[in-house]
Each structure stands twice: as C-alpha cells, then as structure tokens.
Amino acid sequence: MDQLPGQVGEFASYLDALLARLDPRGGWNGVFWQRDPEGMRACLDGREVAPWDVVEALLEDLGALYGPAAEGAERERARALHAAAVAAYDARPGARDALADRLDVMLREQRYAAECHAALSRRLSTPLPGDQADALRVDLAWAHDDHTRAASRCAELRARLEALDRRTGSAGDRPGAAPGVAPAPDVAVRPSRAVPPAAPRPWAAVAPEEARHGAVPLASSPGTTAPDLPASPATGAGDPSSPGATPAPRARRRRRGSARFAGVVEGAEAAPVVVSPASGGAGADGGPRSPRGARFAGAGEAVEPSVPDGAAVDEGAREAVDGVVGRLARLRGEGRGGEAHMVLVEAAGWPVGRLPLLADALHRAGLGADWATLLWEAAALPAERLVAAADALTAAGQDGDGRRLLRQGAARPAEQIGAAVLRMEDEGRQREARALLDAHVRVRAPEEAARCAAADPGRLVPLLLEAALGVSGERHRDLAHALRVAGYTA
C-alpha cells in the first residue's frame, strides 16, 4: 500500500520494538524468521498485520526472557494496538474479498492439519524402529500445533469479517462463516516453552500441495471447524505441550511457506486469491512437479478446445447432489477425509449447472467448508469450463462464489490464460474471454499479467490493456509499463 493507515504503521513500529527485545535466533521469533522472513518483513513494513497467534507467541518469547510480569504488561498494549491496526487494515477497498479468500485457505489448512495428525497417530500405533517413531512424534507435535494455530486464525478471520459487515451493514457470502464466532487466541496451544522450538515450521499448517503429493491424506472435518484431534496411541508422545515431544533440531524440515500469503497478490484494486499449485503459487516451491489427479485437470498441458457444459440443470442433478452430500456427511462423520476429498474432486468435474444446487445442499448440511474446497478444486477446470461454472453460479444468485471462482482460476500460469483467451476469441465467445482476462489482470501483478501476451502479442496486448482500464487508470498504467518492459507494444 502506498499510504499506510496510521494505526497499521503504529502497530508495525510496536512490533519492531518488541522484536528488538527478543533473541533473533531463539524461541518462536527465531522460528518465524527462519521459516517466513518475507512474511515477517511484510508485518514490520505495515504491508500486513501479523495474525494474533504470532503476536502472542512473540509475547511468550518476551516472558521467557524477562519474566511473566513483562509479558503481562505488554499483552494489553499489544492487544489494543493490534485491534486498531486490524480495523484500519480491513477498511481498505477490497478488504472483504481478501479476508474471505484467506479464510478459504485457512479452513483447508485446518482440515489438512487434523488429517495429518490422525494419519501420524495411526502410523505410530504400529511397531516402528526407534528413530522413525521419534521423527513421527516430532511431526505429530507440529501437526497438533498447526491445527491449533489454523483454528485460531479461522476464528480471527471470521471475527474480522463479521466486524467489517457490522461497519458496512452488508452480509457476505463467505464459505464456512458462522455468526457469533469470536477469536480465541488465548487458548492456542503451542509446544512447551520449557524447550524453545528448534525445528523449523511455516507460519501455519501443511501446505495443500505438500499434503496432496506428499505423505499425508487430505484432511477432514465436517462444517466449518475441525473435530477434536484424535489422541496419539503413545501416551504423551503426540502432545506438543509435553517436553518430550518438543520438536528437535534433527527433525525433518518442513517446506517453507506461509498460509497468510499463499497465492495472495495484494493491490489497491486486486483482491487476493488462492493460487492453485499448478500455477506456481502455494506449494510450488518444492520443485517443478507435474500436477496430478482430477484437481489439476487441464493444468500444465495443452487444453483441447471444448464446448463448455450448459448451465441448465440436467435431469439427474438433484438425485446426484443429494447422494454426494449424504456420502460426504457419512465420510466426515467417520473421519475418512481422504475419501471425502476424492468425492469433492469428482463433483468439481460435474456439469456446471449442478454447482449452485451443490452449494445450497452443502451449506444446508453444515458442510460449508467442503463447498470452499470444491470451489478451489473447480478453479483448476479448463478455462472454458471455468468461465461457464462462474456464469452458472452468478446466474443462480451466487455472485460472490462466481467471482471467487474466477479469481482463483485466473491465477493459473499466464501463458495458459493467453492461450485460453485466444481460443475463446476464435470461437466467437468474446464475453467469456473478457471475463477471464478481467479476472486475470485483477489478481495478478502487472509483470505477471504481461506474460499473458506471449501467445500472440498483436491480439492480446490490446485486450489486456482494455481489461486493465476497466479495473482502474492506475492498473492500466502499471500494466502498460510492464508490457513495455517485456517488449510488447500496443
């Protein structure tokens, strides 16, 4: 942001002074700087307001160094400054969409952490060599911390959304939101302060890409919050508040990543989005892995021109929707998160006319978080079907979901967007092409959006500039500059 709200700048200065009193390499401060230096710098620069659980962890570092009295004296002041900074930060244009998208991310992180904990507990219930069991106990401790931290952030984000709605008088259509939920940062559980955390960890839970391609099944939890975590079969082994389970320096390193910034492109007019792993966003730092599974249908490969599904509801839609919702409720109740996720992956590929029915049914069944996941899955559909799906949601009165789907889908690689726009233009579908391009220039940084023109600069540069002008004059100027730097001229 060019002009920092005063309260955000004041809190950033306070945070800077607090960090100056802490060990830069020890405690939670050391963990945060090791795992997410960019996120820490963003908070100190005032480009972000640190989540309360991070502030609380830093206050615990202060207490470990200077005693409980010092921590208690700072806590009240920190709370007041943090609350004022959050209120000012959320008063910016586009803040509501940014918060809703970030809540989508954190709800998924919460589910992944719950399932990770369950999977590790199951593995620890079988005979294992001592070193493997020790490593799994370390991972189990972090999974517990990840889940608690994600739950705290979900509560904080919901409270911010509700406060924003009260100020503006508008009720939003965010997935998984529930009225009357207040943040509960004081109950966050972290590994014992007796042994400061030594194993690196990200700001939040396992990244979606790591869970999907790595080692743990995808998470499950009905509704908007995850269930109580299953207890570890080894007494005390899975409790990160137990000193024996505190992560040790030799634990396996977690990949660097930040759920606060996963796929987020900040801008005055651009609402942050969740970037699919195929687009090189969250989870892509692990290497140039080829995406797998139905989630990535059409990503990373040439997409054949196709006629999108019509938005009309097919004859068997209602029965199919009821069947899927019933299966999901049963699987969630049985803790079978991996199977539930595969049901969502399959449903994301349904005829797009079924999506509004599915959204309504999932919310009625208390599975709003599953709708957020399904929407994220649908964002990886081939571009033609992506636009058709967004149209179907908008036509059914679910404008917020339609916009969110376009934003998330438009975050795929710019080269794919350019190729899709050209295909739709060639097929005479100018409106759909412009909708996709409009979403793309809104959510991508200008230099990234400029890469979209590579497929055919002569045709795409004018379309890009037209879309940017529809956002704002500033976005048009920024994109025009980025295009010139990239060697493209109108």
Secondary structure by P-SEA (a helix, b strand, c coil): cccccaaaaaaaaaaaaaaaaccccccaaaaaaaccaaaaaaaaaccccccaaaaaaaaaaaaaaccaaaaaaaaaaaaaaaaaaaaaaacccaaaaaaaaaaaaaaaaaaaaaaaaaaaaaaaaccccaaaaaaaaaaaaaaaaaaaaaaaaaaaaaaaaaaaaaaacccccccccccccccccccccccccccccccccccccccaaaaaaccccccccccccccccccccccccccccccccccccccccccccccccccccccccccccccccccccccccccccccccccccccccccccccccccccccaaaaaaaaaaaaaaaaaaacaaaaaaaaaaaaaaccccaaaaaaaaaaaacaaaaaaaaaaaaccccaaaaaaaaaaaaaacaaaaaaaaaaaaacccaaaaaaaaaaaaaacaaaaaaaaaaaaaacccaaaaaacccccccccaaaaaaaaaaacaaaaaaaaaaaaaacccc
